[in-house]
Amino acid sequence: CGDCGCVCGAAYCVVDIARWPLYGRLALGRQYGKKAGAFLSVSDYSNVIRWATQLEQREAVIRGQMVNRTSGDLSGQLRERHSQKDFEFNTEDKISRP
């Protein structure tokens, strides 16, 4: 990716956005269970863990995980997103479904 600073730098870019859902979640034990991370020895890669932890705390990542979600806490489910305000007013806990 060159000089953009993504993955191991301070900037946040499309490479981070593309890699976090699989690699970041796997490194943190949130993808395929903890056995996959143990098999891949992800705990040996402290910078990967740091990167994944930092990205997981970003507002964009938190919101991105809500979109099209159909399980878990209703306040974390936003089945349709059409505007920024949907995160505030249209999560499943705030709307009624027939």
JONORMO-V84119 format. One record per residue. N is the residue number from 0. OMEGA is omega in radians with two decimals (none if undefined). NEAR is the number of other ideal C-beta (glycine too) atoms within 10 Angstrom. D_CENTER is the distance of its C-alpha to the mean C-alpha in whole Angstrom. Layout:
N,OMEGA,NEAR,D_CENTER  N,OMEGA,NEAR,D_CENTER
This chain:
0,3.04,13,21  1,-3.00,5,23  2,-3.06,7,24  3,3.09,13,20  4,-3.09,14,19  5,3.14,19,16  6,-3.10,18,14  7,3.14,11,17  8,-3.06,13,18  9,-3.10,7,17  10,3.10,12,16  11,-3.06,18,13  12,-3.06,13,14  13,3.10,10,13  14,3.06,14,13  15,-3.14,25,10  16,-3.11,15,8  17,-3.04,11,10  18,-3.03,15,10  19,-3.07,25,6  20,3.11,15,5  21,-3.03,11,9  22,-3.14,19,10  23,3.13,21,8  24,3.11,18,7  25,-3.13,20,11  26,-3.13,23,12  27,3.11,18,11  28,-3.12,16,12  29,-3.13,15,10  30,3.11,15,11  31,-3.14,13,15  32,-3.08,10,16  33,-3.12,13,17  34,3.14,9,20  35,3.11,13,18  36,3.10,19,17  37,3.12,11,20  38,-3.13,9,22  39,3.14,15,20  40,-3.09,8,21  41,3.14,19,17  42,3.09,12,19  43,-3.06,8,21  44,-3.03,13,19  45,3.13,9,19  46,3.07,9,17  47,3.10,19,14  48,3.12,16,14  49,-3.14,12,14  50,-3.10,21,12  51,3.14,24,9  52,3.12,12,10  53,-3.13,15,10  54,-3.13,21,7  55,-3.11,16,5  56,-3.14,9,8  57,3.12,14,8  58,-3.12,8,9  59,3.13,12,8  60,3.11,19,4  61,-3.14,12,6  62,3.14,15,8  63,3.12,16,6  64,3.14,17,5  65,-3.01,19,9  66,3.14,13,11  67,3.13,11,13  68,-3.11,16,12  69,3.13,7,15  70,3.13,7,15  71,-3.12,11,15  72,-3.11,11,16  73,3.13,12,17  74,3.11,11,16  75,-3.13,15,12  76,3.05,17,14  77,-3.00,21,14  78,3.08,15,16  79,3.11,9,17  80,3.12,15,16  81,3.10,7,19  82,3.11,9,19  83,-3.10,8,18  84,3.14,9,20  85,3.13,18,18  86,-3.12,15,15  87,-2.98,10,18  88,-3.00,9,21  89,3.01,17,20  90,-3.01,18,17  91,3.12,18,19  92,-3.09,10,21  93,3.12,12,22  94,3.11,13,24  95,3.11,5,26  96,3.12,5,26  97,none,2,30
